[in-house]
Amino acid sequence: MNTEVKIILIVDDSPKDVELTIAALSEKNIANEIVVAEDGVEALDYLYRRGKFTGCGNGNPAVILLDIKMPRMDGIEVLRHIRSDAKFKLIPVIMVTSSREEKDLVESYQLGANSYVVKPVDIVQFVDAIKVLGQYWAIVNQPPPVRLNL
């Protein structure tokens, strides 16, 4: 079993939501390194190790927490890119968004999202939801082996 601590990639343009997410993960003693991308373009730059992420780390994140409503490239488009590339296809992607639009929910699942979580308006509920998500996807979930041939 691989005991390497994997990265959690947070893709969100709201500094407040990012701060709350990191605080919630820390409060649950999740020791994974956290990388933040402020929009979809930065998320893909991180995955492809280009731009400001050139030479940064190796391997895929344990999980991606992906917002939908962002500038430059939204989360749906990022998910489309992730699921169309064999290198990233098996990364768990959790849509963590304020969007309650049915079309976003349906399209996210059609594109291969592993979960869709609507950000609670209440801060305590938001922090609790992130704690559960982080613990499950970064610690409990057993991903397929990296050497899996696709």
Stockholm file with secondary structure:
# STOCKHOLM 1.0

chainA/1-150         MNTEVKIILIVDDSPKDVELTIAALSEKNIANEIVVAEDGVEALDYLYRRGKFTGCGNGNPAVILLDIKMPRMDGIEVLRHIRSDAKFKLIPVIMVTSSREEKDLVESYQLGANSYVVKPVDIVQFVDAIKVLGQYWAIVNQPPPVRLNL
#=GR chainA/1-150 SS CCCCCCCEEEECSCHHHHHHHHHHHHHTTCCCCEEEESSHHHHHHHHHTCGGGTTCCCSCCSEEEECSSCSSSCHHHHHHHHHHSTTTTTSCEEEEESCCCHHHHHHHHHTTCSEEEECCSSHHHHHHHHHHHHHIIIIICCCCCTTCCC
#=GC SS_cons         CCCCCCCEEEECSCHHHHHHHHHHHHHTTCCCCEEEESSHHHHHHHHHTCGGGTTCCCSCCSEEEECSSCSSSCHHHHHHHHHHSTTTTTSCEEEEESCCCHHHHHHHHHTTCSEEEECCSSHHHHHHHHHHHHHIIIIICCCCCTTCCC
//
